[in-house]
Amino acid sequence: MTIRTITAAALALGTLLFLSCAQEESTSAGLQPGRLTLPVIRSRAELSRVISEAGDRLLLIDFFADWCLPCKQLEPILEEIARKAKDRVDVYRIDLDANQGLAQGFEVRGIPYVVFVKNQVIVYKLEGLHPKKTYWEIIGNFSPQSNS
């Protein structure tokens, strides 16, 4: 074997290891190819802006924590809603651990905690994980599909 062959083999092996580690890291972080990343509200000012700019558009705001298993189970449901109902509802998330003041303001007692806001008013709240159809029914009640 020549030094050039050994160097090329080492470079190829290093590239494979790097790519497999990167794939493992993105999978362990819950990221999958093609998955939607839901916007995370990071401050009271950002929340106020989102609510005031929404007008009569329905907002779904999910309080979550990275360590919460039901929150992780809810995330793909919310991603589906954000994708399929983007003309009817805007979906946001708030990290409970990073925004305890916001959580207190919404009287969050347990997570996941989903708040539906329309016209700057809370129109519905859900504590805990619920079946997917529950979220869709609430969206249907407060933001029905247009017939156009």
Backbone as ProteinMPNN parsed JSONL, in Angstrom:
{"seq_chain_A": "MTIRTITAAALALGTLLFLSCAQEESTSAGLQPGRLTLPVIRSRAELSRVISEAGDRLLLIDFFADWCLPCKQLEPILEEIARKAKDRVDVYRIDLDANQGLAQGFEVRGIPYVVFVKNQVIVYKLEGLHPKKTYWEIIGNFSPQSNS", "coords_chain_A": {"N_chain_A": [[0.837, -1.182, 0.0], [0.415, 2.2, -0.742], [1.382, 5.44, 0.528], [-0.38, 7.356, -0.362], [-2.711, 5.842, -0.9], [-3.335, 4.906, 1.668], [-3.795, 7.361, 2.961], [-6.016, 8.284, 1.507], [-7.867, 6.29, 2.174], [-8.04, 6.68, 4.933], [-9.087, 9.272, 4.98], [-11.566, 8.818, 3.757], [-12.723, 7.085, 5.647], [-12.783, 8.772, 7.871], [-14.594, 10.71, 6.947], [-16.933, 9.158, 6.7], [-17.322, 8.46, 9.411], [-17.749, 11.024, 10.504], [-20.127, 11.773, 9.152], [-21.889, 9.772, 10.059], [-21.961, 10.31, 12.79], [-23.052, 12.881, 12.769], [-25.564, 12.309, 11.71], [-26.565, 10.658, 13.755], [-26.619, 12.5, 15.859], [-28.546, 14.395, 14.946], [-30.773, 12.761, 14.806], [-31.011, 11.952, 17.48], [-31.656, 14.353, 18.601], [-34.204, 14.599, 17.885], [-34.746, 15.445, 15.36], [-35.783, 14.938, 12.092], [-35.393, 14.154, 8.665], [-37.284, 16.244, 6.54], [-39.077, 16.987, 8.484], [-41.06, 19.466, 10.039], [-40.027, 22.44, 11.592], [-41.261, 23.852, 14.356], [-42.036, 27.225, 15.218], [-40.497, 28.784, 18.012], [-41.42, 30.695, 20.711], [-39.641, 33.091, 22.471], [-39.701, 35.127, 24.35], [-41.519, 37.517, 26.413], [-42.076, 39.863, 25.017], [-41.914, 38.992, 22.357], [-44.04, 37.163, 22.333], [-46.198, 38.913, 22.819], [-46.082, 40.44, 20.475], [-46.613, 38.464, 18.505], [-49.237, 37.709, 19.196], [-50.636, 40.162, 18.962], [-50.261, 40.769, 16.249], [-51.619, 38.735, 15.014], [-54.315, 39.2, 14.689], [-57.565, 38.278, 13.753], [-56.89, 35.72, 13.324], [-56.465, 32.306, 14.213], [-54.446, 31.18, 16.88], [-52.309, 28.632, 18.017], [-50.769, 27.779, 20.865], [-48.243, 26.083, 22.353], [-47.108, 25.013, 25.424], [-44.188, 23.551, 26.513], [-41.648, 21.148, 27.531], [-38.299, 20.008, 27.187], [-37.745, 17.621, 28.524], [-40.113, 16.348, 28.817], [-42.086, 13.652, 28.144], [-44.83, 13.312, 27.137], [-44.994, 15.793, 25.832], [-43.153, 15.483, 23.781], [-44.499, 13.529, 22.369], [-46.67, 14.964, 21.503], [-45.587, 16.801, 19.737], [-45.219, 15.858, 16.926], [-47.907, 15.797, 16.167], [-48.641, 18.481, 16.341], [-46.933, 19.476, 14.398], [-48.038, 18.303, 12.128], [-50.545, 19.563, 12.128], [-49.716, 22.232, 11.774], [-48.696, 22.033, 9.218], [-50.835, 21.015, 7.624], [-52.961, 22.714, 8.159], [-52.214, 25.315, 7.656], [-53.397, 27.536, 6.552], [-55.334, 28.15, 8.331], [-54.55, 28.216, 11.022], [-51.951, 29.32, 13.215], [-49.108, 27.865, 14.566], [-47.295, 27.782, 17.53], [-44.589, 27.371, 19.899], [-43.658, 27.333, 23.361], [-40.996, 27.165, 25.48], [-41.17, 25.867, 28.559], [-39.288, 25.724, 30.668], [-37.464, 27.718, 29.982], [-39.013, 29.964, 30.018], [-40.498, 30.647, 32.439], [-41.937, 32.729, 33.597], [-43.787, 33.472, 31.596], [-45.274, 31.132, 31.529], [-46.412, 31.164, 34.086], [-48.05, 33.394, 33.802], [-49.975, 32.388, 32.077], [-51.087, 30.579, 33.684], [-50.113, 27.915, 33.784], [-50.193, 24.663, 34.835], [-49.547, 22.061, 34.369], [-47.856, 20.101, 31.877], [-47.968, 18.688, 28.54], [-49.318, 21.901, 27.678], [-51.713, 23.499, 26.028], [-52.752, 26.39, 24.447], [-55.325, 28.117, 22.879], [-55.674, 30.952, 20.975], [-57.53, 33.737, 19.914], [-58.255, 36.757, 18.32], [-56.841, 38.118, 20.299], [-57.655, 36.908, 22.636], [-57.902, 34.244, 24.933], [-59.36, 31.389, 23.831], [-59.632, 28.71, 24.259], [-58.316, 26.053, 26.292], [-56.034, 23.379, 26.815], [-54.892, 20.889, 28.921], [-52.328, 18.537, 29.304], [-51.809, 15.554, 27.301], [-53.768, 14.973, 24.474], [-56.055, 13.157, 22.29], [-55.358, 13.293, 18.779], [-57.582, 14.094, 17.243], [-58.98, 15.783, 18.948], [-57.565, 18.224, 18.99], [-57.9, 18.96, 16.322], [-60.706, 19.25, 16.244], [-61.11, 21.467, 17.902], [-59.753, 23.429, 16.456], [-61.411, 23.414, 14.215], [-63.744, 24.427, 15.362], [-63.062, 27.068, 16.021], [-61.794, 28.123, 13.844], [-63.046, 27.635, 11.17], [-62.964, 25.742, 8.08], [-62.714, 27.43, 4.983], [-65.184, 27.789, 2.421], [-64.379, 28.341, -0.079]], "CA_chain_A": [[0.0, 0.0, 0.0], [1.177, 3.442, -0.779], [0.929, 6.467, 1.483], [-1.541, 7.999, -0.978], [-3.844, 4.946, -0.697], [-3.643, 4.933, 3.102], [-4.365, 8.678, 3.24], [-7.356, 8.313, 0.914], [-8.709, 5.408, 2.985], [-8.248, 7.352, 6.219], [-9.986, 10.391, 4.718], [-12.896, 8.248, 3.514], [-13.216, 6.585, 6.928], [-13.096, 9.956, 8.685], [-15.822, 11.309, 6.42], [-18.034, 8.282, 7.092], [-17.545, 8.622, 10.849], [-18.348, 12.339, 10.709], [-21.509, 11.747, 8.679], [-22.716, 8.926, 10.926], [-22.136, 11.034, 14.057], [-23.976, 13.98, 12.516], [-26.894, 11.718, 11.572], [-26.973, 10.213, 15.078], [-26.925, 13.68, 16.656], [-29.808, 14.981, 14.521], [-31.838, 11.838, 15.189], [-31.195, 11.987, 18.93], [-32.266, 15.637, 18.934], [-35.586, 14.537, 17.46], [-34.882, 16.013, 14.031], [-35.824, 13.957, 11.033], [-35.506, 14.804, 7.371], [-38.643, 16.555, 6.13], [-39.919, 17.426, 9.591], [-41.235, 20.897, 10.185], [-39.583, 22.983, 12.865], [-42.25, 24.817, 14.819], [-41.404, 28.396, 15.813], [-40.493, 28.847, 19.476], [-41.476, 32.048, 21.262], [-38.582, 33.131, 23.468], [-39.81, 36.242, 25.297], [-42.834, 38.136, 26.577], [-42.239, 40.821, 23.926], [-42.199, 38.228, 21.141], [-45.395, 36.637, 22.48], [-47.119, 40.047, 22.626], [-46.068, 40.784, 19.054], [-47.299, 37.399, 17.764], [-50.672, 37.785, 19.486], [-51.219, 41.396, 18.412], [-50.227, 40.729, 14.795], [-52.457, 37.644, 14.501], [-55.662, 39.674, 14.372], [-58.594, 37.27, 14.024], [-56.333, 34.404, 12.988], [-56.32, 31.428, 15.368], [-53.104, 30.787, 17.296], [-52.174, 27.484, 18.903], [-49.508, 27.973, 21.583], [-47.941, 24.88, 23.139], [-46.07, 25.079, 26.445], [-43.541, 22.246, 26.521], [-40.291, 21.036, 28.079], [-37.54, 18.968, 26.49], [-37.72, 16.393, 29.308], [-41.505, 15.886, 28.952], [-42.427, 12.646, 27.133], [-46.059, 13.663, 26.41], [-44.694, 16.932, 24.951], [-42.502, 14.912, 22.599], [-45.535, 12.825, 21.621], [-47.545, 15.974, 20.912], [-44.89, 17.575, 18.713], [-45.574, 15.505, 15.538], [-49.308, 16.184, 15.927], [-48.623, 19.92, 16.08], [-46.29, 19.669, 13.097], [-49.041, 17.956, 11.12], [-51.535, 20.65, 12.121], [-49.08, 23.406, 11.17], [-48.525, 21.764, 7.79], [-52.107, 20.791, 6.929], [-53.933, 23.784, 8.427], [-51.459, 26.574, 7.691], [-54.28, 28.629, 6.168], [-56.35, 28.329, 9.378], [-54.006, 28.348, 12.373], [-50.498, 29.441, 13.364], [-48.689, 27.043, 15.705], [-46.07, 28.227, 18.203], [-44.241, 26.646, 21.12], [-42.95, 28.084, 24.398], [-40.25, 26.282, 26.378], [-41.559, 26.164, 29.938], [-38.11, 25.928, 31.509], [-36.814, 28.976, 29.62], [-39.978, 31.065, 30.12], [-41.396, 30.358, 33.561], [-42.826, 33.873, 33.79], [-44.893, 33.341, 30.647], [-46.089, 30.003, 31.968], [-47.21, 31.623, 35.229], [-49.066, 34.295, 33.272], [-51.019, 31.565, 31.466], [-51.517, 29.648, 34.734], [-49.755, 26.554, 33.403], [-50.016, 23.789, 35.999], [-48.987, 20.81, 33.872], [-47.555, 20.145, 30.445], [-48.148, 19.808, 27.645], [-50.402, 22.842, 27.944], [-51.967, 24.145, 24.75], [-53.677, 27.512, 24.534], [-55.812, 28.617, 21.598], [-55.915, 32.392, 21.096], [-58.113, 34.376, 18.738], [-58.588, 38.148, 18.623], [-56.12, 38.449, 21.527], [-58.37, 36.315, 23.767], [-57.799, 32.783, 25.038], [-60.677, 30.813, 23.547], [-59.675, 27.315, 24.711], [-57.076, 25.551, 26.89], [-55.943, 21.934, 27.019], [-53.752, 20.45, 29.726], [-52.039, 17.131, 29.077], [-51.842, 15.058, 25.921], [-55.104, 14.573, 24.043], [-56.046, 12.552, 20.959], [-55.183, 14.226, 17.663], [-58.872, 14.629, 16.791], [-59.386, 16.866, 19.849], [-56.954, 19.46, 18.5], [-58.553, 19.291, 15.057], [-62.065, 19.714, 16.529], [-61.021, 22.833, 18.434], [-59.419, 24.278, 15.318], [-62.632, 23.507, 13.416], [-64.71, 25.28, 16.047], [-62.644, 28.465, 16.098], [-61.271, 28.546, 12.541], [-63.588, 26.678, 10.208], [-62.447, 25.788, 6.704], [-63.515, 28.26, 4.069], [-65.817, 27.019, 1.344], [-63.924, 28.816, -1.396]], "C_chain_A": [[0.881, 1.244, 0.0], [0.629, 4.413, 0.251], [-0.324, 7.152, 0.941], [-2.804, 7.15, -0.758], [-4.292, 4.955, 0.764], [-4.301, 6.26, 3.473], [-5.791, 8.775, 2.714], [-8.321, 7.457, 1.729], [-9.032, 6.056, 4.325], [-9.227, 8.515, 6.057], [-11.419, 9.898, 4.509], [-13.513, 7.748, 4.817], [-13.616, 7.747, 7.837], [-14.38, 10.62, 8.242], [-17.033, 10.477, 6.814], [-18.354, 8.414, 8.576], [-18.211, 9.954, 11.149], [-19.813, 12.329, 10.315], [-22.393, 10.896, 9.573], [-22.95, 9.591, 12.267], [-23.123, 12.173, 13.88], [-25.398, 13.449, 12.392], [-27.419, 11.283, 12.927], [-27.377, 11.394, 15.94], [-28.265, 14.277, 16.252], [-30.971, 14.069, 14.876], [-32.078, 11.889, 16.687], [-31.814, 13.297, 19.369], [-33.722, 15.681, 18.485], [-35.809, 15.129, 16.08], [-34.865, 14.89, 13.005], [-35.954, 14.687, 9.714], [-36.974, 15.044, 7.018], [-39.554, 16.999, 7.255], [-39.925, 18.942, 9.666], [-40.701, 21.315, 11.546], [-40.566, 24.069, 13.261], [-41.546, 26.008, 15.455], [-41.564, 28.404, 17.332], [-40.473, 30.309, 19.897], [-40.526, 32.092, 22.445], [-38.694, 34.26, 24.483], [-41.243, 36.757, 25.364], [-43.106, 39.115, 25.424], [-42.594, 40.108, 22.621], [-43.618, 37.663, 21.182], [-46.42, 37.747, 22.233], [-47.218, 40.427, 21.156], [-46.844, 39.756, 18.238], [-48.809, 37.505, 17.962], [-51.292, 39.024, 18.855], [-51.249, 41.381, 16.885], [-51.143, 39.669, 14.197], [-53.841, 38.115, 14.088], [-56.695, 38.617, 14.717], [-58.152, 35.865, 13.62], [-56.149, 33.598, 14.268], [-54.852, 31.102, 15.619], [-53.212, 29.565, 18.192], [-50.796, 27.634, 19.545], [-49.324, 26.81, 22.545], [-46.82, 25.172, 24.124], [-45.5, 23.682, 26.606], [-42.235, 22.309, 27.303], [-39.605, 19.875, 27.373], [-37.59, 17.621, 27.214], [-39.095, 15.721, 29.387], [-41.873, 14.928, 27.816], [-43.751, 12.963, 26.418], [-45.871, 14.859, 25.466], [-44.047, 16.444, 23.66], [-43.517, 14.166, 21.735], [-46.472, 13.796, 20.913], [-46.891, 16.678, 19.723], [-45.231, 17.161, 17.279], [-47.028, 15.837, 15.191], [-49.367, 17.668, 15.577], [-47.965, 20.24, 14.745], [-47.264, 19.362, 11.965], [-50.087, 19.059, 11.0], [-50.95, 21.875, 11.425], [-48.956, 23.243, 9.66], [-49.878, 21.735, 7.061], [-53.106, 21.931, 7.097], [-53.264, 25.151, 8.451], [-52.308, 27.767, 7.265], [-55.299, 28.959, 7.262], [-55.786, 28.637, 10.761], [-52.489, 28.511, 12.304], [-50.112, 28.719, 14.644], [-47.347, 27.559, 16.227], [-45.842, 27.372, 19.433], [-43.515, 27.59, 22.068], [-42.309, 27.072, 25.336], [-40.521, 26.72, 27.817], [-40.354, 26.49, 30.811], [-37.436, 27.272, 31.23], [-37.722, 30.189, 29.823], [-40.988, 30.826, 31.234], [-42.367, 31.5, 33.843], [-44.024, 33.828, 32.858], [-45.837, 32.223, 31.076], [-46.967, 30.402, 33.157], [-48.337, 32.536, 34.772], [-50.235, 33.559, 32.632], [-51.562, 30.52, 32.446], [-51.288, 28.19, 34.353], [-49.478, 25.753, 34.671], [-49.374, 22.457, 35.619], [-48.751, 20.924, 32.379], [-47.708, 18.758, 29.832], [-49.39, 20.629, 28.011], [-50.576, 23.654, 26.673], [-53.054, 25.194, 24.938], [-54.047, 27.922, 23.109], [-56.217, 30.069, 21.798], [-56.491, 32.906, 19.788], [-58.561, 35.775, 19.143], [-58.042, 38.57, 19.988], [-56.811, 37.936, 22.797], [-58.132, 34.806, 23.761], [-59.194, 32.208, 24.857], [-60.789, 29.361, 24.006], [-58.313, 26.939, 25.275], [-57.168, 24.037, 27.023], [-54.709, 21.632, 27.863], [-53.573, 18.959, 29.519], [-52.122, 16.789, 27.598], [-53.242, 14.552, 25.606], [-55.01, 13.901, 22.676], [-55.973, 13.639, 19.879], [-56.503, 14.874, 17.259], [-59.365, 15.766, 17.675], [-58.839, 18.209, 19.364], [-57.625, 19.914, 17.211], [-59.967, 19.821, 15.287], [-62.055, 21.151, 17.042], [-60.688, 23.806, 17.306], [-60.649, 24.472, 14.436], [-63.665, 24.423, 14.036], [-64.351, 26.759, 15.962], [-62.044, 28.991, 14.788], [-61.74, 27.57, 11.476], [-62.973, 26.847, 8.833], [-63.341, 26.677, 5.869], [-64.059, 27.386, 2.961], [-65.347, 27.454, -0.033], [-62.916, 27.917, -2.005]], "O_chain_A": [[1.925, 1.31, 0.648], [-0.465, 4.219, 0.781], [-1.227, 7.49, 1.706], [-3.863, 7.701, -0.456], [-5.488, 5.007, 1.055], [-5.272, 6.273, 4.229], [-6.674, 9.29, 3.399], [-9.465, 7.853, 1.951], [-10.168, 5.988, 4.795], [-10.096, 8.719, 6.904], [-12.368, 10.491, 5.023], [-14.7, 7.964, 5.062], [-14.659, 7.706, 8.49], [-15.176, 11.049, 9.077], [-18.056, 11.029, 7.22], [-19.523, 8.475, 8.958], [-19.137, 10.016, 11.958], [-20.657, 12.823, 11.063], [-23.542, 11.262, 9.824], [-24.034, 9.455, 12.835], [-23.954, 12.407, 14.757], [-26.337, 14.06, 12.905], [-28.59, 11.506, 13.234], [-28.363, 11.318, 16.673], [-29.057, 14.636, 17.123], [-32.051, 14.554, 15.215], [-33.228, 11.872, 17.127], [-32.446, 13.346, 20.424], [-34.401, 16.688, 18.682], [-36.956, 15.298, 15.665], [-34.018, 13.999, 13.061], [-36.575, 15.749, 9.659], [-37.809, 14.153, 7.179], [-40.704, 17.357, 7.003], [-38.925, 19.604, 9.39], [-40.904, 20.617, 12.539], [-40.687, 25.087, 12.579], [-40.557, 25.826, 16.164], [-42.624, 28.074, 17.862], [-39.599, 31.068, 19.479], [-40.589, 31.234, 23.326], [-37.868, 34.35, 25.391], [-42.066, 36.474, 24.494], [-44.226, 39.188, 24.918], [-43.463, 40.558, 21.874], [-44.32, 37.683, 20.172], [-47.4, 37.54, 21.517], [-48.307, 40.702, 20.651], [-47.644, 40.123, 17.378], [-49.572, 37.401, 17.001], [-52.372, 38.939, 18.269], [-52.175, 41.928, 16.287], [-51.419, 39.698, 12.998], [-54.475, 37.501, 13.23], [-56.712, 38.109, 15.837], [-58.96, 34.938, 13.583], [-55.727, 34.138, 15.291], [-54.108, 30.787, 14.691], [-54.11, 29.48, 19.03], [-49.778, 27.618, 18.853], [-50.145, 26.584, 23.434], [-45.713, 25.534, 23.724], [-46.248, 22.727, 26.814], [-41.776, 23.385, 27.687], [-40.242, 18.887, 27.009], [-37.487, 16.578, 26.567], [-39.223, 14.64, 29.964], [-41.962, 15.34, 26.659], [-43.795, 12.891, 25.189], [-46.515, 14.93, 24.419], [-44.359, 16.937, 22.576], [-43.409, 14.169, 20.509], [-47.005, 13.486, 19.848], [-47.585, 17.105, 18.8], [-45.513, 18.039, 16.463], [-47.336, 16.128, 14.035], [-50.055, 18.065, 14.637], [-48.383, 21.16, 14.043], [-47.308, 20.076, 10.963], [-50.467, 19.442, 9.893], [-51.609, 22.488, 10.585], [-49.096, 24.212, 8.913], [-50.038, 22.357, 6.011], [-54.001, 22.097, 6.268], [-53.694, 26.045, 9.18], [-51.966, 28.905, 7.589], [-56.043, 29.931, 7.142], [-56.466, 29.249, 11.585], [-51.827, 27.921, 11.45], [-50.721, 28.936, 15.691], [-46.397, 27.747, 15.467], [-46.761, 26.734, 19.948], [-42.842, 28.526, 21.637], [-42.992, 26.227, 25.914], [-40.139, 27.817, 28.227], [-40.397, 27.429, 31.606], [-36.895, 27.894, 32.144], [-37.246, 31.324, 29.802], [-42.195, 30.807, 30.993], [-43.494, 31.264, 34.278], [-45.148, 34.11, 33.272], [-47.057, 32.363, 30.992], [-48.135, 30.019, 33.222], [-49.45, 32.463, 35.292], [-51.363, 34.053, 32.644], [-52.389, 29.684, 32.082], [-52.15, 27.338, 34.568], [-48.628, 26.128, 35.48], [-48.737, 21.807, 36.447], [-49.37, 21.744, 31.701], [-47.588, 17.756, 30.538], [-50.361, 20.118, 28.569], [-49.686, 24.411, 26.286], [-54.117, 24.931, 25.501], [-53.18, 28.056, 22.246], [-57.009, 30.382, 22.686], [-56.018, 32.566, 18.703], [-59.179, 35.953, 20.193], [-58.704, 39.291, 20.736], [-56.586, 38.456, 23.889], [-58.158, 34.171, 22.707], [-60.102, 32.503, 25.634], [-61.892, 28.831, 24.132], [-57.282, 27.429, 24.813], [-58.232, 23.485, 27.306], [-53.608, 22.077, 27.541], [-54.542, 18.2, 29.553], [-52.46, 17.628, 26.763], [-53.827, 13.794, 26.38], [-54.008, 14.052, 21.977], [-56.466, 14.752, 20.06], [-56.543, 16.069, 16.965], [-60.1, 16.633, 17.202], [-59.56, 19.207, 19.332], [-57.889, 21.102, 17.025], [-60.392, 20.749, 14.598], [-62.9, 21.958, 16.655], [-61.277, 24.884, 17.217], [-60.9, 25.579, 13.96], [-64.386, 25.121, 13.323], [-65.235, 27.608, 15.845], [-61.816, 30.194, 14.655], [-60.958, 26.782, 10.945], [-62.522, 27.93, 8.46], [-64.562, 26.682, 6.023], [-63.466, 26.367, 2.606], [-65.866, 26.982, -1.044], [-62.439, 28.181, -3.109]]}, "name": "protein", "num_of_chains": 1, "seq": "MTIRTITAAALALGTLLFLSCAQEESTSAGLQPGRLTLPVIRSRAELSRVISEAGDRLLLIDFFADWCLPCKQLEPILEEIARKAKDRVDVYRIDLDANQGLAQGFEVRGIPYVVFVKNQVIVYKLEGLHPKKTYWEIIGNFSPQSNS"}
